[in-house]
Amino acid sequence: MRRLAWLSAVLLLVAAPVLAQPGWTRQVLEDGAVSVNLPIAPTRKTSGATTIYMAAASTDVVAMVMVMPAPEGADAKAGFDAVIEGIGPTDLISRKDLTVQGSPAMLVVARSDDLVLHNLFVHRGERLYQFMTGVQSGRPPPPHAKAFHASVRFREP
C-alpha cells in the first residue's frame, strides 16, 4: 500500500534505530476513542480523512499512530489483505492475525528500505488504526514494540 511506503519515508526522515524507552506515558487520541503509551505527546497531522500522530522523543525513539477510514464495503479480512498486498511479498517478514478488545487485528512486520517496521493494524467500526514503530534492518526488534502494541485501548461503545 502506498501509505506504508509514505509512512516508512516519514520514519526514515525522523528516526534512526528505535531503542527501548522507559517512561512512556498514556496519550488519549481521537477525542478519547483510543489511548496508547507514547514516548512524548504526539504531533497531529490530518490529510483528508486520515490523521497521523507522530511521537518522536529523539531521533532514536519514534512511535506513530495513523487513523484512516476502513475500506468501504470491506470486512476486516479484506482490509488486512489489501494492506498485505500493498506491502508486497518481498517486503513482508511476518503476519499474525489476532484480536484487540474484540476487534479484528493484524500484527505485521515488514521491511522498508533500511528499516524493519513493527505494525499493529486494528479494524474497529468504520476506522482502520495503525500503530507503528521501527528499527534499522539487522538489529533486534525494538524492546518497546510489544509494550507499545499491548498498551492500545479503545473506548467501549
C-alpha positions in Angstrom: 0.0 0.0 0.0 1.3 3.4 -0.8 0.6 4.6 2.7 3.1 2.2 4.1 5.8 3.4 1.8 4.9 7.0 2.6 5.0 6.3 6.4 8.3 4.5 6.0 9.7 7.6 4.4 8.4 9.7 7.3 10.1 7.3 9.8 13.4 7.4 7.7 13.4 11.1 7.9 12.6 11.2 11.6 14.2 8.2 13.1 17.4 6.2 13.4 17.0 2.8 15.2 14.3 2.8 17.7 15.5 1.8 21.2 13.8 0.9 24.4 12.5 4.0 26.2 11.3 3.7 29.7 8.8 6.2 31.0 6.3 6.3 28.1 3.1 8.0 29.1 -0.6 7.4 28.3 -1.9 9.6 25.5 -5.6 9.9 24.6 -6.2 10.3 20.9 -9.2 10.7 18.5 -11.4 12.5 21.1 -11.0 9.7 23.5 -11.7 6.9 21.1 -8.3 5.3 21.6 -5.4 5.6 24.1 -1.8 4.3 23.8 1.5 4.8 25.6 3.8 7.1 23.6 7.3 8.5 24.4 6.0 12.1 24.3 2.9 14.0 23.5 2.4 13.4 19.7 2.1 16.0 17.0 -1.1 15.6 15.0 -1.4 16.0 11.2 -4.6 15.5 9.2 -4.7 14.8 5.5 -8.3 14.3 4.2 -9.9 11.6 6.3 -6.6 10.3 7.7 -5.0 11.5 10.9 -1.4 10.8 11.9 0.0 11.1 15.4 3.8 11.2 15.5 5.7 10.9 18.7 9.5 11.3 18.4 11.2 11.7 21.8 14.5 11.8 20.0 15.9 10.6 16.7 16.2 7.2 18.4 12.7 6.8 19.8 9.7 7.2 17.4 6.2 5.8 17.5 3.4 6.6 15.1 -0.4 6.1 15.1 -2.4 6.5 12.0 -6.2 6.6 11.9 -7.9 6.2 8.5 -11.3 5.1 7.1 -11.6 1.4 6.8 -12.1 0.2 3.1 -15.7 0.8 2.1 -17.8 -2.3 1.9 -14.8 -4.5 3.0 -14.7 -6.6 6.1 -11.6 -6.6 8.3 -10.0 -9.5 6.5 -10.4 -7.8 3.1 -8.9 -4.6 4.5 -6.0 -6.5 6.0 -5.4 -8.4 2.8 -5.3 -5.0 1.0 -2.6 -3.9 3.4 -0.6 -7.0 2.8 -1.0 -6.7 -1.0 0.3 -3.1 -0.7 3.4 -4.2 1.3 4.4 -6.7 -1.4 5.6 -10.3 -0.8 9.4 -9.4 -0.8 8.9 -6.8 2.0 6.6 -8.8 4.3 8.5 -10.5 7.1 5.6 -11.9 9.1 1.9 -11.5 9.6 -0.2 -12.7 12.6 -4.0 -12.3 12.8 -5.4 -11.6 16.3 -8.0 -9.5 18.1 -7.7 -6.4 20.2 -10.6 -5.8 22.6 -12.8 -7.9 20.4 -11.8 -6.1 17.2 -10.1 -7.9 14.3 -6.4 -7.0 14.3 -3.2 -8.0 12.5 0.4 -7.7 13.6 2.7 -7.1 10.6 6.5 -6.9 10.4 7.7 -5.6 7.1 11.0 -4.3 5.6 11.1 -0.9 4.0 14.5 0.3 2.7 16.8 0.0 5.7 14.0 -0.2 8.4 12.1 -3.1 9.8 8.6 -1.8 10.7 6.5 -3.3 13.5 2.8 -2.6 12.8 -0.4 -3.3 14.6 -3.5 -2.8 12.5 -6.9 -2.8 14.2 -10.2 -2.6 12.3 -12.7 -1.0 14.6 -16.0 0.2 13.3 -15.5 2.3 10.3 -11.9 3.1 11.1 -8.6 1.3 10.5 -5.9 2.1 13.1 -2.2 1.5 12.5 0.3 1.6 15.4 3.9 1.6 14.1 7.4 1.7 15.4 10.6 0.5 13.7 14.3 -0.4 13.9 17.1 -0.4 11.4 17.5 -3.7 9.5 19.9 -6.2 11.1 19.0 -5.0 14.6 16.8 -7.0 17.0 13.2 -5.9 17.3 12.8 -2.8 19.4 12.2 -3.9 23.0 9.3 -1.5 23.4 7.3 -2.7 20.4 5.3 -5.3 22.2 4.6 -3.0 25.1 3.6 -0.2 22.7 1.2 -2.5 20.9 -0.1 -4.0 24.1 -0.9 -0.6 25.5 -3.6 0.1 22.9 -7.0 0.6 24.5 -10.2 1.6 22.8 -13.2 3.3 24.4 -16.1 0.9 24.7 -19.1 1.9 22.6 
